[in-house]
């Protein structure tokens, strides 16, 4: 039996959710609601039923699940209203503007006996799953540095996304994804956080950032988002004692280079414009070997399949409340570091 689902918000992400839902055998799209009449009419033109009011949607007893895809500062009140109507909720990211708001939403889910989760869809990105596999399988030996970057050159998006009071900015937009990925990949104690925020194209909220995390056992992780980068750096760069891995982009262009001969360390000096260097001369080809990146099949539909399974009591939800809370508090610590130019060392005690 299909689970009936409705979507609140018929903008970019709301439309994306509708299209995905319509491809799934497990779900039936009951309809959408958007506060704007022109968006409701756009849905009707696409053959999708549009509720005239939010109250009409909430009164539809056939709807068991609601996806909320609206501007960030409206997430809390709307999600709580939906949960109070006895409906399960998927909220778009970032789930809230601070951890207090998130706690109120978690409390509402418990009080109303419903499933509440967040669309952390980037856990299904294949580039993330590949680098996570390389890390977890110890392919490079002891990993001592990981760099995760997303670069663009169009500046910060317009409308509410460039307004701090609306939950705009790159930390809450892309950072929430990248930090969640790192927390999923690295089950180690976080020792310190240092953040640099940029305001190149917008003074109201951050349009980019570079965050350096220090984890226990001498692991450094750099997470960066830029919106004024006309030459992109690799999506992932991982350094281990036995080799390096690079993933250039979401298309999974990249490679792994490993040492094949530890004994032969000699090198032919490289002549630079002002002299010779042997230290930085490349290894000879007979001492290294290049490997292709592994491939992992990923299906974003598994997100909704898990939500349905959790609603039916058949499994736990993959996106857990404590994971959401940790990332939310992490982003708050990043704002504190970037705005005050300080290193945060007490994060795990917060």
Secondary structure, 3 states (H helix, E strand, C coil): CCEEEEEECCCHHHHHHHHHHCCCCCEEEEEEECCCHHHHHHHHHCCCCECCCHHHHHHCCCCCEEEECCCHHHHHHHHHHHHHCCCEEEECCCCCCCHHHHHHHHHHHHHHCCCEEECCHHHHCHHHHHHHHHHHCCCCCCEEEEEEEEECCCCCCCHHHHCHHHCCCHHHHHHHHHHHHHHHHCCCCEEEEEEEEECCCCCCCCCEEEEEEEECCCEEEEEEEECCCCCCCCCEEEEECCEEEEECCCCCCEEEEEECCCCCCCCCCEEECCEEECCCCCCCHHHEEEECCCCCCCCCHHHHHHHHHHHCCCCCCCCCHHHHHHHHHHHHHHHHHHHHCCCECCHHHC
